[in-house]
Structures are given as structure tokens and as C-alpha cells.
Amino acid sequence: MKSLSVVLLIAAVYHASAVAAEPASQLDQSRAAAAEFMQTLKGELMQAMQAGGPVNAIGVCKLRAPAIAGELGARKGWQVGRTSLKVRNPVNTPDDWERAGLESFEQRKQTGEDPATLEYYAVVEQDGVPVFRYMKAITTADLCVTCHGAEIDPAVAAKLAELYPGDQARGYMMGDIRGAFTFIEPLSPPAD
């Protein structure tokens, strides 16, 4: 328990220090990018559900979500992705900074913060270069529980087992934190 408390304290320090130190432009741009990612992904998921049901929608998360992240990242010159404490695709496994953010989200939700408003950000050094890192919590909506809920249709479960043999991303209820959109924006080094 002491280890978890230290991690949560570190996460809170990251969040608190970032609030005062971050330029508004990076934060505003990251928020806009997260909203765009969410809106695009949700729209494509809804179209796929209407066209062919939940089994059809799995392809959107498998193929289109990484493509949407790639397109958004290429357009902005950022690294863009999704992550979670319970990943479906191991490619989305959180790094240490992301894990601290995700754990912070869970702790903050437990203290009453609205999961839809949770974000985590800071300027950190990565490979000797300052970068702005930002995460926006993804809350589990009605659409999400179709493939991520506790009770999944057998056809959906079979397709998920086929595509993701190590799937951990089940058992969510509406309002749970499903994961986060994550962004890394390179910053210019400070002038001497």
C-alpha cells in the first residue's frame, strides 16, 4: 500500500506542478486534439455499429483508431496514441509516465472528480529533449460496454479472442475510466 501511495503522490505532484508551469497554448492544443480524436473515433464506431453491429465495430478500434492517431500525429508532428491500465492491444501498454497518470485518474475519481474532466500533463525530458506530455481520460460510455463490459455477446467475445488473445480490457461499467488518449509534443529547447 505504501508503494501505491508514493506513486499516487508522485502523480499528484506531476499534475499539480504542470498546472502552474505549462504554457496555455500546449494545453489548449492538446485538449483540442483529444476532443478531435474522441469525436472522430466515436463517429466511426457509431457508423460501424449501425452498418454491421458490434462485431463490425471491433475493426474500427483495431484498425481505424491507430490510423486516426497516426493521421493526427502526422498533421501535428506529435506522438499520439491510446493507453490503459487494462490493455486490449499490448502495443498500447503504458510507459511509466502514462501509468502514473492513469493511476492518478483512478485515485482522483475515487475522491469525487468527474472522470470526463480528468487530464494529466507536464513538461518532461525525453531522450534529452523537453516534451509536453498530455493525457485525457477516456470514460466508458454505453457504446464501450458492448465490447469492454462485464457481459459481452458470445459473437463479440469470439472475435475479440481471435484478434486479441491476451485481452485484459473487459469488465468495465459505464462511467469507469477505460484509459486515456496520450500525446507527446516536442518543445523547442530553451534559448541560451
HUKA-V863769 format. One record per pair of residues at least 12 apart in sequence whose C-alpha atoms are under 10 Angstrom apart, sorted by the first residue. I is the first residue (numbers start at 1). GAP is how many residues later the second one is. D is the distance in Angstrom with one decimal. If there is no record, write none. Layout:
i=[I & I]
gap=[GAP & GAP]
d=[D & D]
This chain:
i=[4 & 4 & 5 & 7 & 7 & 7 & 7 & 7 & 8 & 8 & 8 & 8 & 8 & 8 & 8 & 8 & 8 & 9 & 9 & 10 & 10 & 10 & 11 & 11 & 11 & 11 & 11 & 11 & 11 & 11 & 11 & 11 & 11 & 11 & 12 & 12 & 12 & 12 & 12 & 12 & 12 & 12 & 13 & 14 & 14 & 14 & 14 & 14 & 14 & 14 & 14 & 14 & 15 & 15 & 15 & 15 & 15 & 15 & 16 & 16 & 16 & 17 & 17 & 17 & 18 & 18 & 18 & 18 & 18 & 18 & 18 & 18 & 19 & 19 & 19 & 20 & 21 & 21 & 22 & 22 & 22 & 22 & 23 & 23 & 26 & 26 & 26 & 26 & 26 & 26 & 26 & 27 & 27 & 27 & 27 & 27 & 27 & 29 & 29 & 30 & 30 & 30 & 30 & 30 & 30 & 30 & 30 & 30 & 30 & 30 & 31 & 31 & 31 & 31 & 31 & 33 & 33 & 33 & 33 & 33 & 33 & 33 & 33 & 33 & 34 & 34 & 34 & 34 & 34 & 34 & 34 & 34 & 34 & 34 & 34 & 34 & 34 & 35 & 35 & 36 & 36 & 37 & 37 & 37 & 37 & 37 & 37 & 37 & 37 & 37 & 38 & 38 & 38 & 38 & 38 & 40 & 40 & 40 & 41 & 41 & 41 & 41 & 41 & 41 & 41 & 42 & 42 & 42 & 42 & 42 & 44 & 44 & 44 & 44 & 44 & 45 & 45 & 45 & 45 & 45 & 45 & 45 & 45 & 45 & 46 & 46 & 47 & 48 & 49 & 53 & 53 & 54 & 54 & 54 & 54 & 54 & 54 & 54 & 54 & 55 & 55 & 55 & 55 & 55 & 55 & 55 & 55 & 55 & 56 & 56 & 57 & 57 & 57 & 58 & 58 & 58 & 58 & 58 & 58 & 59 & 59 & 61 & 62 & 62 & 62 & 62 & 65 & 65 & 66 & 66 & 66 & 66 & 67 & 68 & 68 & 69 & 69 & 69 & 69 & 69 & 73 & 73 & 73 & 76 & 77 & 77 & 77 & 78 & 78 & 78 & 78 & 78 & 78 & 78 & 79 & 79 & 79 & 79 & 79 & 79 & 80 & 80 & 80 & 80 & 80 & 80 & 80 & 81 & 81 & 81 & 81 & 81 & 81 & 82 & 82 & 82 & 82 & 82 & 82 & 82 & 82 & 82 & 82 & 82 & 83 & 83 & 83 & 83 & 83 & 83 & 83 & 83 & 83 & 83 & 83 & 83 & 84 & 84 & 84 & 84 & 84 & 84 & 84 & 84 & 84 & 84 & 84 & 84 & 84 & 84 & 84 & 85 & 85 & 85 & 85 & 85 & 85 & 85 & 85 & 85 & 85 & 85 & 86 & 86 & 86 & 86 & 86 & 86 & 86 & 87 & 87 & 87 & 87 & 87 & 87 & 87 & 87 & 88 & 88 & 88 & 88 & 88 & 88 & 88 & 88 & 88 & 88 & 89 & 89 & 89 & 89 & 89 & 89 & 89 & 90 & 90 & 90 & 90 & 92 & 94 & 94 & 94 & 97 & 97 & 97 & 97 & 97 & 98 & 98 & 98 & 98 & 98 & 98 & 98 & 98 & 98 & 100 & 101 & 101 & 101 & 101 & 101 & 101 & 101 & 101 & 101 & 101 & 101 & 102 & 102 & 102 & 102 & 102 & 102 & 102 & 102 & 102 & 102 & 104 & 104 & 104 & 105 & 105 & 105 & 105 & 105 & 105 & 105 & 105 & 105 & 105 & 106 & 106 & 106 & 106 & 106 & 109 & 109 & 109 & 114 & 114 & 115 & 115 & 115 & 115 & 115 & 115 & 115 & 115 & 115 & 116 & 116 & 116 & 116 & 116 & 116 & 116 & 116 & 117 & 117 & 117 & 117 & 118 & 118 & 118 & 118 & 118 & 118 & 118 & 119 & 119 & 119 & 119 & 119 & 119 & 119 & 119 & 120 & 120 & 120 & 120 & 120 & 120 & 120 & 121 & 121 & 121 & 121 & 121 & 121 & 121 & 122 & 122 & 123 & 123 & 123 & 123 & 124 & 124 & 125 & 125 & 126 & 126 & 128 & 129 & 129 & 129 & 129 & 130 & 130 & 130 & 130 & 130 & 130 & 131 & 131 & 131 & 131 & 131 & 131 & 131 & 132 & 132 & 132 & 132 & 132 & 133 & 133 & 133 & 133 & 133 & 134 & 134 & 134 & 134 & 134 & 134 & 135 & 135 & 135 & 135 & 135 & 135 & 136 & 136 & 136 & 136 & 136 & 137 & 137 & 137 & 137 & 137 & 137 & 137 & 138 & 138 & 138 & 138 & 138 & 138 & 138 & 139 & 139 & 139 & 139 & 139 & 139 & 139 & 139 & 139 & 140 & 140 & 140 & 140 & 140 & 140 & 140 & 140 & 141 & 141 & 141 & 141 & 141 & 141 & 141 & 142 & 142 & 142 & 143 & 144 & 144 & 144 & 144 & 144 & 145 & 145 & 145 & 145 & 145 & 145 & 146 & 146 & 147 & 147 & 147 & 147 & 147 & 148 & 148 & 148 & 148 & 148 & 148 & 148 & 148 & 148 & 148 & 149 & 149 & 149 & 149 & 149 & 149 & 150 & 150 & 150 & 150 & 150 & 151 & 151 & 151 & 151 & 152 & 152 & 157]
gap=[96 & 99 & 102 & 92 & 93 & 94 & 96 & 97 & 92 & 93 & 94 & 95 & 96 & 97 & 98 & 99 & 100 & 91 & 95 & 90 & 91 & 94 & 86 & 87 & 88 & 89 & 90 & 91 & 92 & 93 & 94 & 96 & 109 & 110 & 88 & 89 & 91 & 92 & 93 & 95 & 96 & 108 & 109 & 83 & 86 & 87 & 90 & 106 & 107 & 108 & 109 & 110 & 86 & 89 & 104 & 105 & 106 & 107 & 104 & 105 & 106 & 104 & 105 & 106 & 102 & 103 & 104 & 105 & 106 & 114 & 115 & 116 & 101 & 102 & 103 & 102 & 101 & 102 & 99 & 100 & 101 & 110 & 100 & 109 & 95 & 97 & 106 & 107 & 108 & 159 & 161 & 92 & 94 & 95 & 105 & 106 & 107 & 47 & 156 & 91 & 102 & 103 & 104 & 105 & 106 & 151 & 152 & 153 & 154 & 155 & 88 & 103 & 104 & 105 & 152 & 36 & 39 & 40 & 43 & 47 & 103 & 148 & 149 & 150 & 35 & 38 & 46 & 47 & 100 & 101 & 102 & 103 & 104 & 146 & 147 & 148 & 149 & 101 & 146 & 32 & 36 & 28 & 31 & 32 & 34 & 35 & 43 & 44 & 45 & 144 & 27 & 30 & 98 & 100 & 143 & 24 & 25 & 28 & 19 & 20 & 23 & 24 & 25 & 27 & 28 & 18 & 19 & 23 & 101 & 102 & 13 & 16 & 17 & 20 & 21 & 12 & 13 & 14 & 15 & 16 & 19 & 20 & 98 & 99 & 14 & 97 & 13 & 12 & 94 & 93 & 103 & 89 & 90 & 92 & 93 & 99 & 101 & 102 & 105 & 91 & 92 & 98 & 100 & 101 & 102 & 103 & 104 & 105 & 100 & 103 & 89 & 90 & 99 & 88 & 89 & 98 & 101 & 102 & 105 & 100 & 104 & 28 & 26 & 27 & 101 & 102 & 16 & 17 & 14 & 15 & 16 & 26 & 14 & 12 & 13 & 12 & 13 & 112 & 113 & 114 & 110 & 111 & 112 & 109 & 107 & 108 & 109 & 53 & 54 & 55 & 105 & 106 & 107 & 108 & 54 & 103 & 104 & 105 & 106 & 107 & 54 & 55 & 101 & 102 & 103 & 104 & 105 & 54 & 99 & 100 & 101 & 102 & 103 & 12 & 16 & 53 & 54 & 55 & 56 & 97 & 98 & 99 & 100 & 101 & 12 & 15 & 16 & 19 & 52 & 54 & 55 & 95 & 96 & 97 & 98 & 99 & 14 & 15 & 17 & 18 & 19 & 53 & 54 & 84 & 85 & 93 & 94 & 95 & 96 & 97 & 98 & 13 & 14 & 17 & 18 & 21 & 83 & 84 & 92 & 93 & 94 & 95 & 81 & 82 & 83 & 84 & 85 & 92 & 93 & 77 & 79 & 80 & 81 & 82 & 83 & 91 & 92 & 60 & 72 & 75 & 76 & 77 & 78 & 79 & 80 & 81 & 82 & 74 & 75 & 76 & 77 & 78 & 79 & 80 & 74 & 76 & 77 & 78 & 87 & 85 & 86 & 88 & 23 & 24 & 25 & 27 & 36 & 22 & 23 & 35 & 36 & 37 & 81 & 82 & 83 & 84 & 20 & 17 & 18 & 19 & 20 & 33 & 34 & 35 & 36 & 78 & 79 & 81 & 16 & 17 & 18 & 33 & 34 & 35 & 75 & 76 & 77 & 78 & 14 & 15 & 16 & 12 & 13 & 14 & 15 & 30 & 31 & 32 & 72 & 74 & 75 & 12 & 31 & 70 & 71 & 73 & 66 & 67 & 68 & 25 & 61 & 21 & 22 & 23 & 24 & 25 & 60 & 61 & 62 & 63 & 20 & 21 & 22 & 23 & 24 & 59 & 60 & 61 & 19 & 20 & 21 & 22 & 17 & 18 & 19 & 20 & 21 & 59 & 62 & 15 & 16 & 17 & 18 & 19 & 61 & 62 & 63 & 13 & 14 & 15 & 16 & 17 & 60 & 62 & 12 & 13 & 14 & 15 & 61 & 62 & 63 & 12 & 13 & 61 & 62 & 63 & 64 & 60 & 63 & 61 & 62 & 58 & 60 & 61 & 57 & 58 & 59 & 60 & 55 & 56 & 57 & 58 & 59 & 60 & 52 & 53 & 54 & 55 & 56 & 57 & 58 & 51 & 52 & 53 & 54 & 55 & 49 & 50 & 51 & 52 & 53 & 46 & 47 & 48 & 49 & 50 & 51 & 44 & 45 & 46 & 47 & 48 & 49 & 43 & 44 & 45 & 46 & 47 & 39 & 40 & 41 & 42 & 43 & 44 & 45 & 37 & 38 & 39 & 40 & 41 & 42 & 43 & 33 & 34 & 35 & 36 & 37 & 38 & 39 & 40 & 41 & 32 & 33 & 34 & 35 & 36 & 37 & 38 & 39 & 31 & 32 & 33 & 34 & 35 & 36 & 37 & 31 & 32 & 33 & 31 & 26 & 28 & 29 & 30 & 34 & 25 & 26 & 27 & 28 & 29 & 33 & 24 & 26 & 13 & 22 & 23 & 24 & 25 & 12 & 19 & 20 & 21 & 22 & 23 & 24 & 25 & 26 & 30 & 20 & 21 & 22 & 23 & 24 & 25 & 19 & 20 & 21 & 22 & 23 & 19 & 20 & 21 & 22 & 18 & 19 & 13]
d=[10.0 & 8.9 & 9.9 & 9.3 & 6.5 & 9.6 & 7.9 & 8.3 & 7.1 & 8.8 & 9.8 & 6.7 & 5.8 & 9.4 & 9.5 & 7.3 & 9.4 & 9.5 & 8.5 & 7.6 & 9.5 & 8.9 & 8.5 & 9.7 & 9.1 & 5.3 & 6.1 & 8.9 & 7.6 & 5.6 & 9.1 & 9.7 & 8.5 & 9.9 & 8.9 & 8.7 & 9.8 & 6.6 & 9.6 & 9.4 & 9.0 & 9.1 & 10.0 & 9.3 & 8.9 & 8.5 & 9.6 & 7.8 & 7.2 & 6.4 & 9.2 & 9.6 & 8.3 & 8.6 & 8.3 & 5.6 & 6.1 & 6.9 & 9.1 & 9.1 & 9.1 & 9.1 & 7.5 & 9.5 & 8.2 & 5.9 & 4.6 & 7.1 & 9.7 & 9.7 & 9.8 & 10.0 & 9.0 & 7.8 & 7.9 & 9.8 & 8.0 & 8.2 & 8.3 & 6.9 & 7.2 & 8.3 & 9.7 & 9.6 & 9.9 & 9.9 & 7.2 & 9.2 & 9.0 & 8.1 & 9.4 & 10.0 & 8.1 & 9.4 & 8.6 & 9.3 & 7.7 & 9.6 & 9.9 & 9.5 & 9.3 & 8.8 & 6.6 & 8.4 & 8.8 & 9.9 & 9.1 & 7.2 & 9.1 & 8.7 & 8.9 & 8.5 & 8.9 & 7.7 & 9.9 & 9.8 & 7.7 & 9.3 & 9.1 & 9.2 & 9.9 & 9.3 & 9.9 & 8.7 & 10.0 & 9.8 & 9.3 & 9.9 & 9.2 & 8.3 & 6.7 & 9.4 & 9.6 & 9.3 & 6.4 & 8.1 & 8.4 & 9.0 & 9.5 & 9.6 & 8.7 & 8.5 & 7.0 & 7.1 & 10.0 & 7.7 & 9.3 & 9.4 & 9.9 & 8.0 & 9.6 & 9.8 & 9.9 & 8.4 & 8.3 & 9.7 & 8.9 & 7.7 & 7.8 & 8.0 & 7.7 & 6.3 & 9.9 & 7.5 & 9.5 & 9.5 & 9.8 & 9.7 & 8.7 & 9.6 & 8.3 & 6.8 & 9.2 & 8.2 & 9.2 & 5.6 & 8.3 & 8.9 & 6.1 & 7.7 & 9.2 & 9.5 & 8.3 & 9.5 & 9.7 & 8.0 & 9.6 & 7.3 & 9.0 & 9.9 & 9.5 & 9.2 & 9.9 & 6.9 & 7.4 & 8.9 & 8.9 & 6.7 & 10.0 & 9.5 & 8.7 & 9.4 & 7.1 & 5.3 & 8.9 & 9.3 & 6.9 & 8.6 & 9.1 & 9.6 & 9.8 & 9.0 & 9.6 & 10.0 & 7.8 & 8.2 & 8.1 & 7.7 & 9.2 & 9.9 & 9.6 & 10.0 & 9.5 & 8.4 & 8.5 & 9.5 & 8.5 & 8.6 & 8.8 & 7.1 & 8.4 & 9.9 & 9.8 & 9.0 & 9.0 & 5.6 & 8.2 & 9.2 & 9.6 & 9.5 & 8.4 & 9.1 & 9.2 & 8.4 & 9.2 & 7.3 & 8.0 & 9.8 & 9.7 & 9.9 & 6.7 & 5.6 & 4.9 & 6.9 & 9.5 & 8.1 & 5.6 & 5.0 & 6.8 & 8.8 & 9.8 & 9.9 & 7.5 & 5.8 & 4.7 & 6.7 & 8.9 & 9.6 & 8.5 & 5.9 & 5.2 & 6.6 & 9.1 & 8.7 & 9.9 & 8.9 & 9.5 & 9.7 & 9.1 & 7.2 & 5.6 & 4.5 & 5.6 & 8.6 & 8.9 & 7.6 & 8.7 & 8.6 & 9.2 & 9.6 & 9.5 & 8.9 & 5.6 & 5.5 & 6.6 & 7.0 & 8.5 & 7.9 & 10.0 & 7.0 & 9.8 & 9.4 & 9.1 & 9.8 & 8.3 & 8.7 & 6.6 & 4.0 & 6.2 & 9.0 & 10.0 & 9.2 & 7.0 & 6.8 & 8.0 & 10.0 & 8.9 & 8.6 & 9.4 & 8.2 & 6.7 & 9.3 & 8.1 & 5.1 & 5.0 & 8.0 & 9.9 & 8.0 & 7.9 & 9.8 & 8.7 & 6.7 & 5.5 & 5.3 & 9.1 & 9.2 & 8.4 & 9.3 & 8.9 & 9.4 & 6.4 & 8.7 & 7.0 & 4.4 & 5.5 & 5.1 & 8.4 & 9.1 & 6.5 & 9.1 & 7.8 & 6.9 & 8.6 & 8.8 & 8.9 & 8.0 & 8.5 & 9.5 & 9.9 & 9.7 & 9.7 & 9.5 & 9.8 & 9.7 & 9.8 & 9.4 & 8.9 & 8.9 & 9.7 & 9.1 & 9.0 & 7.7 & 9.9 & 8.7 & 9.9 & 7.8 & 9.2 & 9.7 & 8.1 & 5.9 & 8.2 & 9.2 & 7.3 & 9.3 & 9.1 & 9.9 & 8.9 & 9.9 & 9.7 & 9.4 & 8.5 & 8.5 & 9.4 & 7.8 & 8.6 & 9.6 & 7.0 & 7.4 & 9.2 & 9.3 & 8.1 & 9.8 & 6.4 & 7.7 & 8.1 & 9.9 & 9.3 & 7.2 & 7.6 & 9.1 & 9.4 & 9.6 & 9.7 & 8.9 & 7.2 & 9.9 & 9.9 & 8.9 & 8.5 & 9.6 & 9.1 & 9.5 & 6.7 & 7.8 & 6.3 & 9.4 & 7.3 & 7.6 & 6.6 & 9.9 & 8.5 & 6.6 & 7.1 & 6.1 & 9.5 & 8.4 & 9.7 & 8.6 & 8.0 & 7.5 & 9.5 & 9.5 & 8.5 & 6.2 & 5.5 & 8.7 & 9.4 & 9.5 & 9.4 & 7.2 & 5.5 & 4.5 & 6.1 & 9.7 & 8.7 & 9.5 & 9.8 & 8.1 & 5.7 & 5.1 & 6.7 & 8.4 & 9.7 & 9.4 & 5.3 & 4.3 & 6.3 & 8.8 & 9.6 & 9.3 & 9.8 & 6.8 & 9.6 & 9.6 & 9.3 & 9.6 & 8.7 & 9.8 & 9.9 & 9.8 & 9.8 & 9.6 & 9.2 & 9.9 & 7.6 & 7.6 & 8.3 & 7.1 & 8.9 & 6.6 & 5.7 & 7.4 & 6.6 & 9.0 & 9.8 & 6.4 & 5.5 & 4.5 & 5.1 & 8.4 & 9.2 & 8.0 & 5.8 & 5.0 & 6.4 & 6.7 & 7.5 & 5.7 & 4.7 & 6.4 & 8.8 & 9.6 & 8.2 & 5.8 & 5.2 & 6.6 & 8.4 & 9.4 & 5.9 & 5.5 & 4.5 & 6.4 & 9.0 & 8.5 & 5.2 & 5.3 & 6.7 & 8.9 & 9.8 & 6.5 & 7.6 & 5.9 & 4.3 & 6.6 & 8.9 & 9.3 & 8.5 & 5.8 & 5.5 & 5.2 & 4.9 & 6.9 & 9.8 & 9.5 & 7.6 & 5.6 & 5.6 & 4.5 & 5.4 & 7.3 & 8.3 & 7.1 & 6.7 & 4.9 & 5.1 & 5.2 & 6.0 & 5.4 & 8.7 & 9.6 & 8.1 & 5.2 & 6.4 & 8.3 & 9.6 & 9.1 & 8.6 & 6.2 & 8.9 & 9.1 & 9.9 & 8.5 & 8.8 & 8.0 & 8.6 & 8.3 & 8.2 & 6.5 & 6.6 & 6.9 & 9.9 & 9.8 & 9.8 & 8.2 & 8.6 & 7.4 & 9.4 & 9.3 & 10.0 & 9.9 & 9.2 & 5.9 & 4.4 & 6.2 & 5.8 & 8.2 & 9.9 & 8.5 & 8.4 & 5.4 & 4.6 & 4.6 & 5.9 & 8.3 & 9.8 & 6.1 & 3.9 & 6.1 & 7.3 & 8.7 & 7.5 & 9.4 & 9.9 & 8.6 & 9.1 & 10.0]
